[in-house]
Amino acid sequence: MEVNFLGREDGLGNRLLEITFLEYLADKNNIKINYYWNNNPTRPDRNYPILINSKNVQIINDPNANSNF
């Protein structure tokens, strides 16, 4: 099973918390999650590069992504 998750756009700490929680869920339920890193183009102070990796959560920088979770 694969799940798409659109990440929050309001801060780096929130994104890290989401990814940590999703990694836990993915590991427990044996699923893969696509996490869409949400950089808001209207808020340059909330744009961050992707500098982390995750085992079960693929982190994707796609501003036009759709999620199902």
C-alpha positions in Angstrom: 0.0 0.0 0.0 1.2 3.5 -0.8 -0.1 6.7 0.8 0.4 10.3 -0.4 0.7 13.0 2.4 0.8 16.7 1.7 3.0 18.2 4.4 2.4 21.4 6.4 3.7 24.6 5.0 4.1 26.6 8.2 7.4 25.6 9.7 10.3 23.2 9.8 9.6 21.7 13.2 6.0 20.8 12.1 7.4 19.0 9.0 9.9 17.1 11.0 7.3 16.0 13.5 5.0 14.9 10.7 7.7 12.9 9.0 8.7 11.2 12.3 5.1 10.3 13.0 4.5 9.0 9.4 7.7 6.9 9.6 6.4 5.3 12.8 3.0 4.6 11.1 4.7 3.3 8.0 6.9 0.9 9.9 4.1 -0.4 12.1 1.7 -1.0 9.1 4.3 -2.0 6.5 3.3 0.7 4.1 5.2 3.3 2.0 4.4 7.0 2.3 5.1 9.8 -0.2 5.5 13.0 1.8 5.2 16.1 -0.3 7.4 18.8 1.1 5.2 21.9 1.0 7.2 25.1 0.4 4.7 28.0 0.2 5.9 30.3 -2.7 4.1 33.3 -1.1 6.1 32.8 2.2 9.9 32.8 1.4 10.6 32.8 5.2 8.9 29.3 5.2 10.9 27.7 2.4 13.4 25.0 3.4 15.5 22.6 1.4 15.1 18.9 2.0 18.1 17.8 4.1 16.7 14.6 5.7 16.0 11.0 4.5 13.6 8.5 5.8 13.4 4.7 5.5 9.7 4.3 4.7 8.7 7.9 3.9 9.9 9.3 0.5 10.2 13.0 0.8 9.3 14.8 -2.5 9.5 18.5 -3.3 6.5 19.0 -5.6 4.3 22.1 -5.0 1.5 20.7 -7.3 1.1 17.4 -5.5 -2.2 15.9 -4.5 -2.6 13.9 -1.3 -4.9 11.1 -0.2 -4.2 11.5 3.5 
